[in-house]
Amino acid sequence: MTTRTRTTPGTAPRTGAHPGTRLRTAAHRRARLLARTIAGLALTLIVTATGSACSTIDNSTVGGQGGPDPDRYGKGYWSGTLRVLASSELADMAPVLEEARKATGVTVRPTYAGTLDAVEQIASGEAEKAYDAIWLSSNDYLRLRPDTAARITGETPIMTSPVAVGVRPAAVTRLGWDPAKVTWSQLHKAVAEKKLTYGMTDPMRSNSGFSALVSVASGLSGAQSALTAQDVTRATPRLKEFFAGQTLTSGSSGWLATAYGRRTDVDALVNYESVLLSAPGKLTVIRPSDGVVTADYPFTLLTSARTEAKEAAGRLTTYLRTPDAQRRITETTLRRPVVPGVHPAAALARDQRRELPFPGSRAVADGLLDAYDNTLRRPSRTVYVLDTSGSMAGGRLERLKTALAELTGDFRDREEVTLMPFGSTVKQHEVRTHTVDPASPRAALDAIRTDAGKLSASGGTAIYSSVQEAYRFLGTTPGDTFTSIVLMTDGENTDGDPASAFDAFYRSLPAEQQRTPVFPILFGDSDRGELDHIASLTGGKLFDAQQGSLDGAFEEIRGYQ
């Protein structure tokens, strides 16, 4: 029998840190993300000369292939190479960086991270141990941190892209909008009247989400200068109405665009202009006429960089700002050039927009993030389908208990969390549901930790039957929540229904229930093919705890809930 711990969430909006009972803050979450990055959980992607998501590094320099061994994270220093901590969307710069390598002899080797995570690495001094430079969408948040000022030197803007709203053409027609004249207030009005829904990335984990949050807050507050706590407080009622229309969230722009393509109930996306123009399906890109927040992608050296690296960075940035390189950038990435005389790509509108003010202090920025997480956005509703079969006995089960205990530091106010352990079947007598009460979050969080500590290993592995049970448990998704299923298993399906039965079950669900994605975690001896199939079928995403850690995988999924 399912046990539920429920309380009535408070409704008073918060725009800053919580009182003494507050257990989670924006800064606390970023510190946790940083700790995991330092532990090697951040994925280092290498952009090859021929392709996608990786650095223009010559493979002959990789350890074991004729060159010096890299350090354990693949970030060792090599002559002629710039080690760069970069925003993930810069993977599309691979062709331009390969041309830069040929022209300058400088190879860029990026490691991708979110802006706020990168700022924490810089502030802590960890970044200088592994990188020569950073290349983020914006340094605005970085400038709010006085403890980073002495660690960076020389910012060179390379290109720009404003936050915009991509709307399905049919919705634009239905609303009677002139795309060139739409304001943030008009967008808010359409959402408040339930005439427009949209998707946006998680501001805690995504550069674009954070910029979008600042854009909306600035636009709806009417701030005429740097955004203040009073501006946020004044705009909170309208912000709550606006974020009630967010029906899709994500930890990355790429997955957001893919998920959007599966959905017919989402009218729009809030993201960088360049991302929206590259999204699947035709979108009408609206840059609100009352102002935007613009990313300027400044290539920024760390003061700790070697002299050779600083000289290489100078050659690279000089090349990237040449007219030819700027034209290549705008045509390849649909970002805007920063060099006078170079025209934007034909797909980019030429009219100007006011630049909206950024928060005036770190406290305001962190307060805005905290308010978004715990007050403004829709609450989350998640079922954690947890393999506690006999094969989990010992160290694996202890890792699961530890990961769940750690995860309680990330649960948001109003969030409903269900632990659903399974073996040969779902262990119904151990299923527990708790809802985090903003007035007293500790009760639910302590209960989740207690329940996690009681998990025991027994039985076979009924993956498909257990996920079906999670869908039945959730039932029809309430319209005001982000609902998802997290599946953690260390083996292959041995009991219960086979994959074919799960496929038939899923396809028989009402369309609204099919919108609940499953996020499987690859762990132990689990079958990648099985889990990838579940993720693909349900519109979820596979996370790998075989290469990283289990708590890191759980943490990464948080951006999608």
N, C-alpha and C positions, 0 to 999 in steps of 0.2 A: 504494500500500500504506500502511495506517495505521501510524504509529509511536506507540508508547505509552511514556511515562515513568512508571513506577509504583514506589512504595516502600510499605513496610508502615507504616500510621499508628501512632503511639504511642498508648497507652491511658491514660497517667497524667493524671488530671483536673487542670485548672488553674482556680484561682479568682481569680487576679489577673493582673497583667501577665506576659507571657512573658519569658524570659531574653534575653540579648543578641542571640540569633538571631531574636528575635521581630520580625516586620516590620509587623504590623498590630495595632492596639489599638482599643478602643471609642472612645477620645478621637480617635484619628487618623481613624477613619471619619467621625465627626461633623464634624471640621474640613473634610474633603473635601466633605461634604454642604453645609456652610455656604458654602464657596467657590463652589459651583455656584449656591446660592441667591442669593448676592450678584451673581453674573453674570447673573441674570435667569432662572434655570431654574425657580424655583418658580412654579407656576401661580397667578395671581391670579383668584379666582372672585368674581363679583359677584352678590349675592342680590337679585333684583328683587322689587318689591312683590307680584308675582303668582306668583312661583315659587321655584324650586328653586335650588340652589347658588349663591347670590349676594347681594350687599349691597343693602340697601334704599336705594340711591342713585338720585336723580332723574337720568335720562339727559340732561336739559337742561343739567346741569353738566359733562358730559363734553366734553373738548376737541373743537373743531370743531362743537359743537352748541349754541353760545351761551354757553359758560362758559370759564374759563381752561383752558389745555392742562395735562393732568397730566404728571408727569415720565415718563421712558421706561418705567417699570415700572407706571404707572397709580397711583402712590401719592402724588401731590401733595396738599398740604393745601388744603382748602376750608372756608370758614366753615360751621358747623353740622354738620360731618361728623367722626366719630371713626374714625381709621384704626387698625384692630385686627389684630394678629397672633394668629390663632386656631386652635384645634384643628379639624380638618376635620369632625368629627361635629357641630359646631355649625351646620352648614348647615341642620339641621332646625329651628333657631330663627327662620328667616325670617319666618313668620307673626307670631310674638311681637314680633320687632324692628320689623316694620311697624306693629304696634299701638303700640309704644313711640314710634316716630317721630311718629305722629299725636298722641300724648298729650304728648310732651316737646319735639318739634321737633328731636330728635337723630337723625341718620342714621348707622348703623353700616356701615362699608365694610371687610369682612374680607379678609385674605389668609391662606390656610390653609397650615399647616406642622405637622410632627410636633413633639412636645414637646421632644425633645432637640435638634433642629435650631433651634427657637426659642430655647432657652436659650443656644446658641452665638452666635446673633445678638445677644442681649441682652448677653452677656459681652464680645463684641468691640466693642460700641458701634454696630454696624450698624443694630440695630433702631430706635434713636432718630432715625436719619436718615429713616425712612420711616413710623414709627408713633407713635401717641399712647398706646396701651395694648396689653396682651396679654390674651388670654382663653383659657387652656389648661385641659385637664382637671384638672390639679393643678399646684401650685407646689412640690411636695415635692422634686423634683430640683433645681429652681431654687435652693431654700434651701441646698442642699449646696455651692453655688458662692459663695464670699465675694466674688468679683469682680463679682457681680451686685447685691449688697445696695444699693449707692449708686445704682443705675440704676432701681429700682422703688420705688413708694410707694403705700400704700393697697391692700389686697386685700379684695375684697368677694365672699364666696361667694354664688353665685346659685342653685345646685341641686346635688344629689348623685346619684351612680349607682355602686353597688359593682361590682367585678369578680365575675362569676358564671360558672356553667357551664350551658349550655343543652343538654339531652340529649333525644334522641328518646324519646318515651313508651314505645315498644316496648323500648328498651334499659333504661329505668328498671324496667319490669316484669320483664324478664329477669334483672336484677341483684337484684331484690327490695328495692329501696331505698324508704325513706320520704324524700321530697325535703327535708323540714324537718330531717332529722337527719344527712344525709350530711356527712362530714368530708373534708378534704384527704387524710388517710391512707386513707380508703375509696376515694377516686378513684384514688390512687396504686396501691392494691392491685388494683383492677379493670384498670388499664392494665398493670401488671406481669404480670398473669395473662393478658394479651392478650384481655380481655373488653370493652375499651372503647378506641376510637380517637377522636381529636378534631382540630380545627383551631384555629389561633391566629395572630394577626398577628405580624409581625416586631418584636421589642422595639426594634431599632435605628431603626425608622422609624415605628412606630405607638404612639400614646399608650396604647391599650388593651393592646398586646402587652407594653409595659414594665410596666404595672400588673399584668398577669397574671403576668409573670415574678416580680415582687416578691411577689405573693400566694402563688404556689406555693412559692417559696423560704422564705417566712416560715412558711407552714403546715406544710411538711414538716420544717423545721429545729427546730420547737418553740420558736422564739425568744420570749422573754417581754418583751423590750425591743427597742430599735433593732437591726436586723439587722447582724451583724458578719461579718467574713471567716471567723471560726471557725464561725459558724452555717452559712455557705455550704459550708465544707469538710466539716462534719459531715453535711450533707444531700446532698452531691454524688452518692453512690451511688444514693440514692432519686430525686434529680432526673434522673439519667441514665435510670433506668427509666421515669420519668414522661414525659420528652420523647421516648423511643423510641416512644410511642404517638401522637405528633403526626404525622399523615399529610397535613396540609394547612397551608400557610403562605401569607402574603399581606402585601403592603405597605399594604393598606387594609381597613377593616372591611366596606366595601361590596362589594368584589370577593370577600372571604372568604365572605360570605353567599351571593353568587351561585354561587360555585364549590361551596359546600356543597350547594346545591340540585341540582347536577348529579350529586353523588356518592351512592352508596348504601352505600359502605364506610366512611363517617365517621359515628360515633355522636353526636358532640357538638361544641360550639364553646365556647371560653373567650373571654369578651369582657365589655363592660359590660352590666349588666342591661338597660338601655334598648335597646341594640342587639339583644340576644337576643330581647326581647319583640317587636321589630319585624322580625325575620328571617323570610324566607319559610318556610312550613311551621310546624306547631305544635311548640314545644320546651317541655319541662319545665325551668323555670329554677330552678337550685339555687344558693343562697348558702351555701357550706359553713358548718356550724354552729360550727366552731372559729375562724372569723374571715375577714374580707375586707379588701381594700384599696379604699378609696372615693375616687372623684373628686369634688371639690367645686366645680369650675369657677369659680375666683375671678377676677373682673374686676379687673385690676391695671393701674394707671397707670404710665407711665414718668415718671421725674422730669423728663425733658427736655420733656414735653408743654407746650404753650402754656397760659396761664391759661384761655383760652376753652375749650380741650379738657378741662381738669380740671373746670371748672364743668359742662360738658356731660356728662361721665362721672358726676358726682354726681347730676344729674337722671335719667340713664339707670338707674343702679343703684338709686336710690331707687324708681323706678317698677317695676323688675323684682322688687323685694322686697315690693311691695304684695300683699295677699291675692289680689286679682283676677288679677294677673299671675302669681303663683305657681300658682294653680289652672290658668291657661291653659298654663303651662309643663309641669306634670305631666301634664295631659291630652293635650297635643300631642306631647311628647317622651318620655313615660314615665320621666322622671327624677323624683327625689324633691324636694319643697319643703324649703326651709331656714327658713321662717318658722313659728313656733309657731302652732298652731290651724288650719293648712291641711293637709288630709288628702291623702295620696298618691293617685294614680289607682287605680281599682278593681283594675287588673291587678297592682298592686304589693303584695307581702306586707307586713304591718305588724310582724311580730316583729323584734326587735333582733338584731344580730350584733356580735361583738367586732371592733374595728378592729385589723388586723394591723400590726405595727411596720414602718416604712420603714427602709431602710438608714441607718446612723448617720453615714456619711461618703461623700464622692464616690468615694473609692478603692474602697469596698465596692460601690457601685452600678456603677462602671465594671468592676470585677472580675467582678461577676455577669453583666454584659452580655458581657464577653469570654469567660467560661466558657460561656455559652449558645451563642455563635456558634461556638466552636471545639472544645468538648468535649461539651456536654450534648445539643444537638440532633442530629437526623439529618444526615449529610453531604449535600451537593448534588452532582448529576451533571447537567451541562449541555452541550449541543451548540450551538455558535455557528455558524449557517449564514450565511456571509458572502458577499455579492455582490462578486465581483472581476471582473466583466465589463468589456468595453472602455470602457463609459461611466464607469467609476469612475476611469479614469486621471487623474493630476494631483492637484488639490487634494482631491477626494473621498476618494481612496485614502489620502492623507496624513492626513486627518481620522480615517479608520478606524484606521490604525496608531496614531495618537496616543491615540485613545479606548481601544483595547485595552491599550496600555501603561499608561495611567492606571488601568484597571480591575484590573490585577494587584495593586494596593494594597488591593483589597477582597476578594480570594478568601480563603476560610476554610480552616482546617486540614481535611484529609481530603477536600477538594473535588476532584472530577474535572472537568476542563475540556477540551473538544474543540473545536478550530478546524477548521471544514469549509468552505473556500472553494469557490465555484462560479462558473462562467461558463455555457457552453452545456451543461455537465454538472458534476457534482461533480469537483473536481480531486483525484482520489484520492491522487496522489503528494504532495500538500501537506497532507493531513489529519493532524493531530497531536493526541494525547491526553496530558495530564499530570495527575498526582494530587499534591496538595500534602501533603507529609510534614510533620507537626507538628515532628518533630525537626530538619528541615532544609528549611524552606519555600523558601529562596532558590533552590534548584536548579530547582524546577518553575516558579517565577515568572519567573526569568531566561529559562528556555526558552520560556515563552509569549511574553515580550516579543521574543525573538529570532525566533520563528516569525511573529509579527505583522509584524515589520520586513521580512520576506522576501516578503510578499504582493505579487503583481503583477497587473495588470489585463489581461484578454484574454477574447475570446469573447462570446457572447450572454448571455441572462438566463433560466436554467431554474429558476424559483422553485419550482413545484410538485414537479417531479422531485427537486429537491435536498432539500426538506423530507421527502419520502418516504424518501430515503436516510438522513436523520437518524433517522427512526423505525426503519428497519431496523438501523441502527448500534446504537441503544440496546437493541433487542430487548426482551425481557420485563424490566420494571423491577424491580430488587431491592427487596424490601420495606422495606429500611432506608435508603432515600435519597429526597430530594426531586429529582425528575427533570423537566427542562424543555428546550425548544428555543427559542433566540433567533434570529429571522430578521431580517437587515439587508439591504435591497435599495434601490437608487436608481432602479429602473425597473419597467416592466411585464413580465410573463411573455412571452418571445419564443421560447423553445426548450423542448423536452421536452414533458411531459404538460400537458394543459389542466386547468382547474379541476375539470371534471367527473370526470376520472380521479383527481385527488387526493381528491375527496369520496368516490368509491367505494372507494379504497384505505383511507382513514381509517375508514370504516364497516365495513370488513372486518377491522379489527384486533381482537384480543381486548380485552375490557373493560378489563383491567389496562393495556394499552398506550394505550388511548384516554384514560386519565387523565393522560397527559403533555401539558401545554398548550404551545401555541406563542405566543411573545410577539414579534410583528412590530414593527419600527421603521420608521416613515414617514420617508423620507429622500430628498433630491434630487427626482427626478421619479417616485417610486414611486406606485402607484395605491392610494389610500385604500380604495376598494371591495374590491380584491383582498385587501389585507392585513387589513381588518376582517373579511372573510368567513373567512379562515383562523383568526383569533383567536376568532371566535364559534363556529365549528365545533368547535374543539379545546378550548374552555374557557379560552382565554388572554385577553390584553388588548393592545390596540394602544397603542403609545407614539409620540409625535410629536417627531421631531428636525428637522422643518421649521420649527417655531415656536421650538424651543429649540436645544440642541446635541446632537451625537451622543453625546459622553461623558456628558452629563446623562441621556439616555435609557437608556444602558447601566446607569448608576448607579441609576436609579429601578427598573429591573427587578430589581435585587438583592433588593429586599424580597419578591419573589415566588418566589425560588429556594431 
